[in-house]
Amino acid sequence: MSLSSGFLFYMQRLTNLSSHLFKLSDMRNLILPAVATLLVLIISCKKNNDKTYDNTLQGTWKEYQSYVSPGAGGEWKNVNGITVTLNTDSTYTSTDEYSAWGKSGKLTELTDSSFIINVNSNSFIYPRHCRYTIKDGVFEVWYNCIEGCGSRFRKNN
C-alpha cells in the first residue's frame, strides 16, 4: 500500500467515523430532552396519600397497643386488646369487665384532652382520671397509675 492510498484509506475511515458520531449526537439531542421531560412528569405527579381520619371521640375503638412499665421506663407492646364503644350520650361499653374501663360506664369529659371514666362495676370503687389525645385516627389514653399505664386504640369502621 502506497502512502497516498494509505492516506485515502485513513481519510475514508475518519469520514465514516465522523458521520457516525454526527448521528449519535443527533440522537443525543433527541434523547436528552425526552428523558428530562419524563423525569419532570414523574417527579411532578404526586400520589395522593393524604388519609382522612375520623378523630371524633364517639365510635368503636379497638386497643392495639398497651404501655407496659414494670417500674423504671416502659414501652408500647402490641396487643389484641379490648374494644370500647363511646356513645354520643357519654356512656360507653367495653368487652372486658376487668380492664380499666370495666364492662360499661359513663365518661365525664373535663377538657379536650382529659376525661373521667365512671365505671358501672363493683371492680372499681373510684372514678379514673385519664388524659387522652386523638390524632391521625389513633386514640391514646393515659390512665392515672403509678407505673405509667396507657392504651392506643384505632377506630373500627
PEUR-V532462 format. One record per residue. N is the residue number from 1. SS is DSSP state (H for helix, E for strand, - for the rest). PHI is phi in whole degrees, 0 to 359 (NA if undefined). OMEGA is omega in radians with two decimals (999 if undefined). Layout:
BEGIN
n: (N & N)
ss: (SS & SS)
phi: (PHI & PHI)
omega: (OMEGA & OMEGA)
END
This chain:
BEGIN
n: (1 & 2 & 3 & 4 & 5 & 6 & 7 & 8 & 9 & 10 & 11 & 12 & 13 & 14 & 15 & 16 & 17 & 18 & 19 & 20 & 21 & 22 & 23 & 24 & 25 & 26 & 27 & 28 & 29 & 30 & 31 & 32 & 33 & 34 & 35 & 36 & 37 & 38 & 39 & 40 & 41 & 42 & 43 & 44 & 45 & 46 & 47 & 48 & 49 & 50 & 51 & 52 & 53 & 54 & 55 & 56 & 57 & 58 & 59 & 60 & 61 & 62 & 63 & 64 & 65 & 66 & 67 & 68 & 69 & 70 & 71 & 72 & 73 & 74 & 75 & 76 & 77 & 78 & 79 & 80 & 81 & 82 & 83 & 84 & 85 & 86 & 87 & 88 & 89 & 90 & 91 & 92 & 93 & 94 & 95 & 96 & 97 & 98 & 99 & 100 & 101 & 102 & 103 & 104 & 105 & 106 & 107 & 108 & 109 & 110 & 111 & 112 & 113 & 114 & 115 & 116 & 117 & 118 & 119 & 120 & 121 & 122 & 123 & 124 & 125 & 126 & 127 & 128 & 129 & 130 & 131 & 132 & 133 & 134 & 135 & 136 & 137 & 138 & 139 & 140 & 141 & 142 & 143 & 144 & 145 & 146 & 147 & 148 & 149 & 150 & 151 & 152 & 153 & 154 & 155 & 156 & 157)
ss: (- & - & H & H & H & H & H & H & H & H & H & H & H & H & H & H & H & H & H & H & H & H & H & H & H & H & H & H & H & H & H & H & H & H & H & H & H & H & H & H & H & H & H & H & - & - & - & - & - & - & - & - & - & - & - & - & - & - & E & E & E & E & E & E & E & E & E & E & - & - & - & - & - & - & E & E & E & E & - & - & - & - & E & E & E & E & - & - & - & - & E & E & E & E & - & - & - & - & - & - & - & - & - & E & E & E & E & E & E & E & E & - & - & E & E & E & E & E & E & - & - & - & - & - & - & - & - & E & E & E & E & E & E & E & E & - & - & E & E & E & E & E & E & - & - & - & - & - & E & E & E & E & E & E & E & - & -)
phi: (NA & 278 & 296 & 289 & 290 & 295 & 295 & 296 & 300 & 299 & 294 & 296 & 296 & 294 & 296 & 299 & 294 & 292 & 292 & 294 & 295 & 297 & 295 & 296 & 291 & 297 & 295 & 296 & 294 & 271 & 289 & 301 & 296 & 295 & 295 & 298 & 296 & 299 & 298 & 298 & 295 & 294 & 291 & 281 & 278 & 266 & 286 & 273 & 259 & 290 & 263 & 254 & 241 & 271 & 263 & 277 & 291 & 289 & 136 & 256 & 240 & 249 & 288 & 238 & 217 & 229 & 277 & 246 & 222 & 282 & 153 & 265 & 73 & 206 & 206 & 278 & 242 & 290 & 221 & 256 & 272 & 285 & 245 & 239 & 250 & 259 & 266 & 292 & 270 & 75 & 275 & 211 & 229 & 224 & 270 & 223 & 297 & 262 & 277 & 298 & 273 & 67 & 281 & 199 & 171 & 223 & 265 & 248 & 279 & 270 & 221 & 281 & 223 & 208 & 209 & 245 & 269 & 257 & 277 & 270 & 201 & 278 & 292 & 239 & 255 & 221 & 289 & 255 & 276 & 227 & 256 & 210 & 222 & 230 & 213 & 53 & 80 & 249 & 260 & 251 & 240 & 248 & 272 & 279 & 210 & 291 & 283 & 103 & 235 & 206 & 220 & 242 & 237 & 243 & 286 & 281 & 246)
omega: (-3.13 & -3.12 & -3.11 & 3.12 & 3.06 & 3.13 & 3.12 & 3.11 & 3.13 & -3.12 & 3.12 & 3.10 & 3.14 & 3.10 & 3.11 & 3.14 & -3.12 & 3.10 & 3.08 & 3.11 & 3.12 & 3.11 & 3.11 & -3.12 & 3.05 & 3.11 & 3.12 & 3.11 & 3.10 & -3.06 & -3.09 & 3.09 & 3.13 & 3.12 & 3.13 & 3.11 & 3.12 & 3.11 & 3.11 & 3.12 & -3.14 & -3.11 & -3.07 & 3.10 & -3.11 & 3.08 & -3.13 & 3.13 & -3.12 & 3.12 & 3.04 & -3.09 & 3.01 & -3.09 & 3.06 & -3.10 & -3.10 & 3.11 & -3.14 & -3.06 & 3.12 & 3.12 & 3.13 & 3.06 & 3.11 & 3.12 & -3.08 & 3.13 & 3.14 & -3.13 & -3.12 & 3.13 & -3.13 & 3.14 & 3.07 & 3.09 & 3.07 & 3.14 & 2.94 & -2.92 & -3.07 & 2.99 & 3.14 & 3.06 & 3.14 & -3.07 & -3.11 & 3.12 & 3.11 & 3.04 & 3.10 & 2.99 & -3.12 & -3.14 & -3.10 & -3.12 & -3.04 & 3.06 & 3.09 & -3.09 & -2.99 & -3.11 & 3.13 & 3.13 & -3.11 & 3.08 & 2.97 & -3.11 & -3.12 & 3.10 & 3.10 & 3.09 & 3.08 & 3.08 & 3.07 & 3.04 & 3.06 & -3.00 & 3.02 & -3.07 & 3.03 & -3.12 & -3.08 & -3.10 & 3.14 & 3.06 & 3.13 & 3.07 & -3.08 & 2.95 & -3.14 & 2.96 & 2.98 & -3.13 & 3.10 & 3.08 & 3.12 & 3.10 & -3.10 & -3.09 & 3.04 & -3.14 & 3.13 & 3.10 & -3.03 & -3.03 & -2.97 & -3.07 & 3.13 & 3.09 & 3.01 & -3.12 & 2.95 & -3.11 & 3.03 & 3.10 & 999)
END
